[in-house]
Amino acid sequence: MLELQTFEALFRENYAHCLAFANHYTGDPHIAEEIVQQVFLRIWEKRETISITGPVKAYLFSAIRNTAISQWRKDAVRAEKEQGYQQIKATTIQANEEAKELERLYHKALEKLPERCREVFVLSRQQHMKYAEIAAAMNISVKTVENQMGKALKILHEELKEYLPLLTGFFF
């Protein structure tokens, strides 16, 4: 068991050397100080069970080195996760902007359809009605619905042909 007076003496005698070692090891005085404080805090927390055999400085320097390496690993993982998050965020923003633009172009192309043709297309693709249901609702034949859908798809295909690989399954 490590007594308070023994711990204080250990701290006073070794803190400056530990700080210099940690600073040399990390290259950053703030990080070095944090690491040294972590090491001494862990020693105090484990005072009931800790048993330092061999030279005290060797133990402390080893603990500082291990703590610094552990900190670098955590920082590297954190940085990697943050970078991945930023990439996903940028990709999502770009995809949302592209989707909005495609939807705007789709609606613009939809406006170019003749009225009846547009009505048939909207009922089929947006209202998910079957051709027979559209025919009954519009009081036209199923064959007319088929012709109007063919015409609508042909016009929309022509209007949106440069975007078709992106739109497959999106609106058609």
C-alpha positions in Angstrom: 0.0 0.0 0.0 1.3 3.4 -1.0 1.0 6.0 1.8 0.1 9.7 1.0 3.5 10.9 2.2 5.3 8.3 0.0 3.2 9.3 -3.0 3.9 13.0 -2.5 7.6 12.4 -2.2 7.5 10.2 -5.4 5.6 12.9 -7.2 7.9 15.8 -6.1 11.1 13.8 -6.9 10.0 12.6 -10.3 7.5 15.0 -11.7 10.0 17.3 -13.5 11.9 14.3 -15.0 8.7 12.7 -16.1 7.4 15.9 -17.6 10.7 16.4 -19.6 10.5 12.8 -20.8 6.9 13.1 -21.8 7.5 16.4 -23.6 10.4 14.9 -25.5 8.3 11.9 -26.3 5.2 13.8 -27.4 6.6 17.1 -28.6 3.7 19.0 -27.0 4.0 20.4 -23.5 0.3 20.4 -22.9 -0.1 16.7 -23.9 3.0 15.8 -22.0 1.6 17.4 -18.8 -1.8 15.6 -19.3 0.0 12.3 -19.8 2.2 12.7 -16.7 -0.9 13.7 -14.6 -2.7 10.6 -15.9 0.2 8.3 -14.9 0.4 9.8 -11.4 -3.4 9.7 -11.0 -3.4 6.0 -12.0 -0.7 5.3 -9.4 -2.7 7.0 -6.7 -5.9 5.2 -7.7 -4.1 1.8 -7.6 -2.2 2.7 -4.4 -3.9 -0.2 -2.6 -2.5 -2.8 -5.0 0.4 -1.3 -6.8 3.8 -2.8 -6.3 6.7 -1.1 -8.1 9.7 -3.4 -8.4 12.9 -2.1 -9.8 13.9 1.5 -10.5 11.0 4.0 -10.0 12.0 6.2 -13.0 12.0 3.2 -15.3 8.5 2.3 -14.2 7.3 5.9 -14.6 8.9 6.4 -18.0 7.4 3.1 -19.2 4.0 4.1 -17.9 4.4 7.5 -19.7 5.4 5.9 -23.0 2.5 3.4 -22.8 0.0 6.2 -22.0 1.3 8.3 -24.8 1.0 5.4 -27.3 -2.5 4.6 -26.1 -3.4 8.3 -26.5 -2.0 8.4 -30.0 -4.0 5.3 -31.0 -7.2 6.8 -29.6 -6.5 10.1 -31.4 -5.8 8.3 -34.6 -9.1 6.3 -34.4 -11.0 9.5 -33.5 -9.5 11.4 -36.4 -10.2 8.5 -38.8 -13.9 8.4 -37.6 -14.2 12.2 -37.9 -12.7 12.1 -41.4 -15.2 9.3 -42.4 -18.1 11.3 -40.9 -17.1 14.4 -42.9 -16.8 12.4 -46.1 -20.3 10.8 -45.5 -21.7 14.2 -44.7 -20.3 15.8 -47.8 -21.5 12.9 -50.0 -25.0 13.1 -48.4 -25.2 16.8 -49.0 -24.1 16.4 -52.6 -26.6 13.6 -53.2 -29.4 15.6 -51.7 -28.6 18.6 -53.9 -28.4 16.3 -56.9 -31.7 14.7 -56.0 -33.4 18.1 -55.7 -32.0 19.1 -59.0 -33.2 15.9 -60.7 -36.6 16.3 -59.1 -36.8 19.9 -60.4 -35.8 18.7 -63.9 -38.3 15.9 -63.7 -41.2 18.3 -62.9 -40.1 20.6 -65.6 -40.1 17.7 -68.1 -43.5 16.6 -66.7 -44.9 20.1 -67.5 -44.0 19.6 -71.2 -46.3 16.7 -71.5 -49.7 17.3 -73.1 -52.4 17.6 -70.4 -54.1 14.2 -70.8 -50.8 12.4 -71.2 -49.5 14.0 -68.0 -52.7 13.1 -66.1 -52.3 9.4 -67.2 -48.7 9.4 -66.3 -49.3 10.9 -62.8 -52.1 8.5 -62.1 -50.0 5.6 -63.1 -46.6 6.5 -61.6 -47.4 8.8 -58.7 -50.9 7.5 -57.7 -49.9 3.9 -58.5 -53.2 3.2 -60.3 -53.5 0.3 -62.7 -54.3 1.0 -66.4 -57.9 -0.3 -66.0 -58.4 2.0 -63.0 -57.1 5.0 -64.9 -59.3 4.1 -67.8 -62.4 4.0 -65.6 -61.5 7.2 -63.7 -60.8 9.1 -66.9 -63.6 7.5 -68.9 -61.2 6.3 -71.6 -60.2 2.9 -72.9 -57.3 0.9 -71.5 -55.7 1.1 -75.0 -55.8 4.9 -74.8 -54.2 4.7 -71.4 -51.4 2.5 -72.8 -50.9 4.9 -75.8 -50.8 8.0 -73.5 -48.3 6.2 -71.2 -46.1 5.3 -74.1 -46.2 8.9 -75.4 -45.4 10.2 -71.9 -42.5 7.9 -71.4 -41.1 8.7 -74.8 -41.3 12.5 -74.1 -39.8 12.1 -70.6 -37.1 9.8 -71.9 -36.1 12.4 -74.5 -36.2 15.3 -72.0 -34.2 13.5 -69.3 -32.0 11.2 -71.4 -28.7 12.6 -70.0 -30.0 11.8 -66.5 -31.5 8.3 -67.2 -28.7 6.3 -65.6 -29.4 8.2 -62.4 -33.2 8.1 -62.7 -33.7 4.4 -63.4 -36.4 3.3 -60.9 -36.6 6.8 -59.5 -39.6 8.1 -61.4 -40.1 5.6 -64.2 
